[in-house]
Amino acid sequence: MNFSEFFTHSKVAFMATTVIAVVSQPGLGTAEPLFNVTVTSNGTTTETAFTNALDFVDQTTTSAGIAGLNPNYTTTSTATVLGDFRGVDYSLVYPDSGSTLRFSIPDLDISQTFSEQTRELSEDALDDYLVSNQDGILTRIGELLVQTTATDPVAGNPTSLQANMISSDFGLGSGFGGSGSVKVNDDNTVEESAGGIPGLAARLGRFSVDGADGTVIELPISYVKPLADPRWAVVLEMPLTYVDIGGSQSYSASLGGGLRIPVLDNWSLTPSLRVGGVGSDDFGAFAYMYSGSLTSSFRFNALGLDFNLGNMLSYISTTGSPGSGEKSPDYDLQNTVARNGLSASGRTTWRLFDQPTTWEASIVNTQIFGDDVYIDNYTDFAISLGTERSQNGLTWDAARLGITYSIGNHGYKKVNVNFGYQF
């Protein structure tokens, strides 16, 4: 194996080792379950936790399920079922030995009574009420989850699909976080490259808010294709995201593309479009989203350092649901987003893979307007160390390792370990 092959394989091994170390960290999914129910019947009270939303709803809204939760319950018992669906409370009450069933969600001022010939038929009537989204109940539940909880996988917090699409659009247009990166010379001009620039990354995050702890794993994939004038470029990016909160898991992905347009040698604008989706039986959440954004990246030199000022304005909206869960919350969200950041970088004397290295520090703030979301203002502080982006034949090689600390309203805190590689 010659030096060039050893160099390439060493970088791949380093990347693989970092990813394995990241995803095998202990303590994943140790938070309390998100679904809890208390059943009181015939003088006995039981408490049960769930990690799957659909199982939780099915078992807490039928007599057969309730009997499995509290063995003292019978179809002629009085009973009270108090459910906690990811922070949204509801109750089912059998007030006497008959078939009457009372269902309520206090936070939504919803109260319904079903009195069919049997309890089973009353429970079927409740099921029809939920499935048919009468009174817009599923949409209202989705909106309430986004507005009042920090664990919804669709929106309302910095680990949701909405937040991931926001940060991905910003990185795609500004170069923060590695997407769309190019080598910038001392005079702020861009080096030419005859080929495209693929990129891989791995990010592990641990976060806490309102007593909930969770784990986030992201695997962004990017591709930058400079045009004849290398200041122009087509930029593509697709992050894959896994979230675990209390044993409940969700998966999301999005695909975004943009065109980097030079205004000056050191100033570019990137309009971009993105579509994404999230699905989780555990959370009982399924949604599609789309976004359009315009991002500015202005680079300048001062105090012997390289600076990058990034600014983005974006519109993001839900658009229907895959419909994988009959009783899953519906979503009807439209938001405008401002994301602004500043990074500074400088060269170090240390070498990695026999290449010169740079440090980079950044601060990025996100503010979300429009429909109410629980965490609508959060800030990321990041620092990283890696090799300089350099031209190597038809490809550019660069590896970076860093850490990001995020804070937001309602006491949100998150720590991310980041690794990125362009080749």
C-alpha positions in Angstrom: 0.0 0.0 0.0 1.5 3.3 -1.0 1.4 6.5 1.1 -1.6 7.9 -0.8 -3.7 4.7 -0.2 -2.6 4.5 3.5 -3.6 8.2 3.9 -7.0 7.6 2.4 -7.7 4.4 4.4 -6.5 6.1 7.6 -9.0 8.8 7.2 -11.8 6.3 6.5 -10.7 4.3 9.5 -10.7 7.5 11.6 -14.2 8.4 10.5 -15.5 4.8 11.1 -13.9 4.7 14.6 -15.4 8.1 15.4 -18.9 7.1 14.3 -18.7 3.8 16.2 -17.6 5.6 19.3 -20.4 8.1 18.9 -23.3 5.7 18.4 -22.2 3.2 21.0 -22.2 5.6 23.9 -23.9 4.2 27.1 -27.1 5.5 28.5 -29.2 5.8 25.4 -32.9 5.9 26.0 -32.7 6.1 29.8 -35.4 8.8 30.3 -38.8 8.1 31.7 -41.5 6.8 29.3 -43.6 9.4 27.6 -47.0 7.6 28.0 -48.4 6.9 31.5 -51.9 5.8 32.7 -53.5 5.5 36.1 -56.6 3.3 36.4 -58.8 3.3 39.5 -61.6 0.7 39.9 -63.2 -1.2 42.8 -60.9 0.5 45.3 -57.7 -0.4 43.5 -55.3 2.0 41.7 -52.7 0.9 39.2 -50.1 2.8 37.2 -48.6 1.7 33.9 -46.1 3.2 31.5 -45.9 2.7 27.7 -43.3 3.5 25.1 -45.7 3.1 22.1 -48.4 5.6 21.5 -50.8 3.4 19.5 -50.6 0.5 22.1 -51.2 3.1 24.8 -54.3 4.6 23.2 -55.8 1.2 22.3 -55.3 -0.3 25.7 -56.6 2.7 27.6 -59.8 3.2 25.6 -61.2 -0.3 25.7 -62.7 -2.5 28.5 -60.4 -5.4 27.5 -57.4 -3.2 27.7 -58.4 -1.5 31.0 -58.9 -5.0 32.6 -55.4 -5.8 31.6 -54.2 -2.7 33.4 -56.3 -3.2 36.5 -57.4 -6.7 37.2 -60.2 -5.5 39.5 -62.0 -3.8 36.6 -65.1 -5.5 35.2 -67.6 -4.4 32.5 -70.0 -3.4 35.3 -67.4 -1.5 37.4 -67.1 2.2 38.0 -63.7 3.3 36.8 -61.5 6.3 36.2 -58.7 6.2 33.6 -56.3 9.1 33.7 -53.9 9.1 30.7 -50.8 11.2 30.0 -50.1 11.3 26.2 -46.7 12.9 25.9 -47.7 15.7 28.3 -51.4 16.0 27.2 -53.8 14.7 29.9 -57.1 13.0 29.2 -59.6 11.0 31.2 -62.2 8.3 30.6 -64.8 7.7 33.3 -67.4 5.0 33.7 -69.5 6.8 36.3 -71.8 3.8 37.1 -72.3 0.1 36.2 -74.0 1.0 32.9 -72.6 1.7 29.4 -72.0 5.5 29.7 -68.5 6.6 28.9 -67.2 10.2 29.5 -64.2 11.3 27.7 -62.4 14.7 28.3 -59.2 16.6 27.4 -59.2 19.5 29.9 -56.5 21.6 28.1 -58.7 21.6 24.9 -62.0 22.0 26.7 -63.2 18.8 25.1 -65.8 16.8 26.9 -67.9 14.1 25.2 -70.3 11.5 26.6 -71.1 8.2 24.8 -74.1 6.2 25.9 -74.7 3.2 23.6 -76.4 -0.1 24.5 -73.2 -1.6 25.8 -69.8 -0.4 27.0 -68.2 -2.0 23.9 -70.5 0.0 21.7 -69.7 3.2 23.6 -66.0 2.5 23.2 -66.6 2.0 19.5 -68.3 5.4 19.4 -65.3 7.0 21.0 -63.0 5.2 18.5 -65.1 6.6 15.6 -64.9 10.1 17.2 -61.1 10.0 17.3 -60.6 8.3 13.9 -62.9 10.7 12.1 -61.2 13.7 13.7 -64.5 15.2 14.8 -64.3 18.7 16.3 -60.8 18.7 14.7 -59.6 16.8 17.8 -56.5 15.2 16.2 -55.4 18.5 14.7 -55.9 20.3 18.0 -54.0 17.6 19.8 -51.1 18.0 17.4 -51.1 21.7 17.8 -51.2 21.3 21.6 -48.3 18.9 21.6 -46.2 21.3 19.6 -47.2 24.3 21.7 -46.8 22.8 25.2 -44.3 19.9 25.1 -40.6 19.6 24.2 -40.7 16.0 22.8 -42.8 16.1 19.7 -40.9 14.7 16.7 -42.6 17.0 14.1 -42.0 20.5 15.6 -41.7 22.5 18.7 -38.2 21.7 19.8 -34.6 21.7 18.4 -34.6 17.9 17.9 -37.8 17.8 15.7 -38.0 17.4 11.9 -38.9 21.1 11.7 -35.7 22.1 13.5 -33.5 19.7 11.5 -34.8 21.1 8.3 -34.1 24.6 9.5 -30.5 23.9 10.5 -29.9 21.8 7.3 -31.1 24.7 5.0 -28.9 27.1 6.9 -25.8 24.8 6.7 -26.5 24.2 3.0 -26.4 27.9 2.2 -23.9 29.2 4.7 -21.3 26.5 5.0 -21.8 26.3 8.8 -21.5 22.7 9.9 -19.8 21.6 6.7 -22.5 21.6 4.0 -21.6 23.5 1.0 -18.1 24.2 2.2 -15.4 25.3 -0.2 -11.8 26.3 0.2 -11.6 30.1 0.5 -8.2 31.7 -0.2 -6.7 34.5 1.8 -8.2 37.1 -0.7 -11.7 35.5 -0.2 -11.7 34.0 -3.7 -12.7 30.4 -4.2 -10.4 27.6 -5.4 -11.5 25.8 -8.6 -12.5 22.2 -8.4 -13.2 20.0 -11.5 -15.3 17.5 -9.6 -18.1 17.3 -7.1 -17.5 17.2 -3.3 -19.3 14.5 -1.4 -19.6 14.8 2.4 -20.5 12.5 5.2 -21.0 13.4 8.9 -22.1 11.9 12.2 -23.6 13.8 15.1 -24.5 12.4 18.5 -26.5 14.6 20.8 -27.9 14.3 24.4 -30.5 16.8 25.5 -32.7 17.6 28.5 -35.8 19.8 29.0 -38.7 19.8 31.4 -37.4 16.6 33.0 -37.2 14.7 29.7 -33.8 13.4 28.5 -33.2 12.1 25.1 -30.6 11.0 22.5 -30.3 12.2 18.9 -28.2 10.6 16.2 -27.8 12.4 12.8 -26.1 11.2 9.7 -26.0 14.1 7.1 -25.0 13.3 3.6 -24.1 16.2 1.3 -22.8 16.9 -2.2 -21.5 20.1 -3.7 -21.0 20.6 -7.4 -19.1 23.7 -8.4 -20.0 25.1 -11.8 -17.6 26.5 -14.5 -17.2 29.6 -12.3 -16.6 27.8 -9.0 -18.2 30.6 -7.1 -21.4 29.1 -8.4 -22.4 25.7 -7.1 -25.3 23.3 -6.8 -25.6 22.1 -3.2 -27.5 19.0 -2.1 -28.0 17.7 1.4 -29.9 14.8 3.1 -29.8 14.3 6.9 -31.1 11.1 8.4 -32.1 11.5 12.1 -32.9 9.1 14.9 -34.4 10.2 18.2 -34.9 8.2 21.4 -36.8 9.7 24.4 -37.7 7.3 27.2 -37.6 4.3 24.9 -39.8 5.9 22.3 -38.1 6.2 19.0 -38.7 8.3 15.9 -37.0 8.5 12.4 -36.9 11.4 10.0 -35.2 12.4 6.8 -35.2 15.4 4.5 -33.7 16.2 1.1 -32.7 19.8 0.2 -31.2 21.4 -2.8 -29.9 24.9 -3.5 -28.0 27.0 -5.9 -25.1 29.1 -4.6 -25.1 32.5 -6.4 -22.1 34.8 -6.0 -22.9 38.5 -5.3 -19.3 39.3 -4.7 -16.2 37.1 -4.4 -16.8 36.9 -0.7 -20.6 37.1 -0.6 -23.0 34.5 -1.9 -26.8 34.0 -1.7 -28.3 30.5 -1.8 -32.0 30.0 -2.5 -33.1 26.4 -1.6 -36.0 24.0 -1.3 -36.4 21.1 1.0 -39.0 18.3 1.7 -39.0 16.0 4.7 -40.9 13.4 6.6 -41.0 11.9 10.1 -42.7 8.7 11.2 -43.0 6.9 14.5 -45.5 4.4 15.8 -43.9 4.9 19.2 -44.7 8.6 19.3 -47.8 8.3 17.3 -46.6 11.0 15.0 -46.5 11.1 11.2 -46.0 14.2 9.0 -44.6 15.6 5.8 -43.0 19.1 5.7 -41.6 21.4 3.1 -39.5 24.6 3.2 -38.1 27.3 1.1 -35.3 29.5 2.2 -32.8 32.2 1.2 -29.4 32.1 2.9 -26.6 34.7 2.8 -22.9 33.9 3.5 -20.5 36.9 3.8 -16.9 36.1 4.4 -14.2 38.6 5.6 -10.8 38.8 7.3 -10.1 40.7 10.5 -7.6 40.5 13.3 -5.8 37.8 11.5 -8.9 35.5 11.5 -11.4 34.4 8.9 -15.0 35.3 9.6 -18.3 34.0 8.1 -21.5 35.9 8.7 -24.6 33.7 7.9 -28.2 34.9 7.7 -31.3 32.9 6.6 -35.0 33.6 6.2 -37.1 30.5 5.7 -40.8 29.5 5.4 -41.6 25.9 6.6 -45.0 24.1 6.7 -46.5 20.7 7.3 -48.4 19.2 4.3 -50.5 16.3 5.2 -49.7 13.0 6.9 -48.6 9.5 5.8 -51.6 8.3 7.8 -49.8 5.4 9.3 -51.7 5.8 12.6 -55.4 6.1 12.7 -55.5 7.9 16.0 -52.2 9.8 15.6 -52.2 13.6 16.0 -52.7 15.7 12.9 -50.6 18.8 12.2 -51.4 22.1 10.6 -48.3 24.3 11.0 -46.9 27.3 9.1 -43.8 29.1 10.4 -41.4 31.7 9.3 -37.8 31.3 10.6 -34.8 33.6 11.1 -31.5 31.9 11.7 -28.3 34.1 12.0 -24.8 33.2 13.0 -21.2 34.2 13.0 -18.1 32.0 12.8 -14.4 32.7 13.3 -11.6 30.4 12.3 -7.8 30.4 12.3 -4.9 28.2 11.5 -3.1 26.0 14.1 0.4 24.6 14.2 -0.9 21.1 14.6 -1.1 18.7 11.7 -3.7 15.8 11.2 -3.1 13.2 8.5 0.0 15.3 7.7 -2.3 18.2 6.7 -2.5 21.6 8.3 -5.4 22.2 10.6 -7.7 25.0 11.6 -9.9 25.7 14.5 -13.4 27.2 14.1 -15.8 28.7 16.6 -19.4 29.8 15.9 -22.6 31.1 17.5 -25.9 30.6 15.7 -29.4 31.8 16.9 -32.7 30.5 15.7 -36.1 32.3 16.1 -39.4 30.8 15.0 -42.5 32.9 14.2 -46.0 32.1 13.1 -47.9 29.2 14.7 -46.9 28.7 18.4 -44.2 26.2 19.1 -42.9 25.3 22.6 -39.2 26.2 22.0 -39.1 29.1 19.6 -35.7 30.6 20.4 -32.5 28.7 20.8 -28.8 29.3 20.3 -26.0 26.9 19.3 -22.4 27.5 20.4 -19.9 25.3 18.5 -16.2 24.7 18.3 -14.3 22.3 16.0 -10.8 21.3 14.9 -10.0 19.8 11.5 -7.9 19.8 8.4 -8.1 22.6 5.9 -10.2 22.0 2.9 -7.6 21.4 0.2 -7.6 20.5 -3.5 -6.4 16.9 -4.2 -6.8 16.1 -7.9 -10.5 16.2 -8.6 -11.6 16.0 -4.9 -11.1 18.0 -1.8 -10.3 16.2 1.5 -11.3 17.6 4.9 -12.1 16.1 8.3 -13.5 18.0 11.3 -14.3 17.0 14.8 -16.2 19.3 17.2 -18.7 19.9 19.9 -21.9 22.0 20.0 -23.7 23.2 23.1 -27.2 24.5 22.6 -29.6 26.3 24.9 -33.2 27.5 24.5 -36.2 28.8 26.3 -38.0 26.5 28.8 -34.6 25.4 30.1 -33.6 23.4 26.9 -30.0 22.1 26.9 -28.2 19.9 24.4 -24.7 18.7 23.8 -23.7 17.4 20.4 -20.5 15.6 19.3 -19.9 16.3 15.6 -17.7 14.6 13.0 -17.7 15.6 9.3 -15.7 14.4 6.3 -15.6 15.8 2.8 -13.7 13.8 0.1 
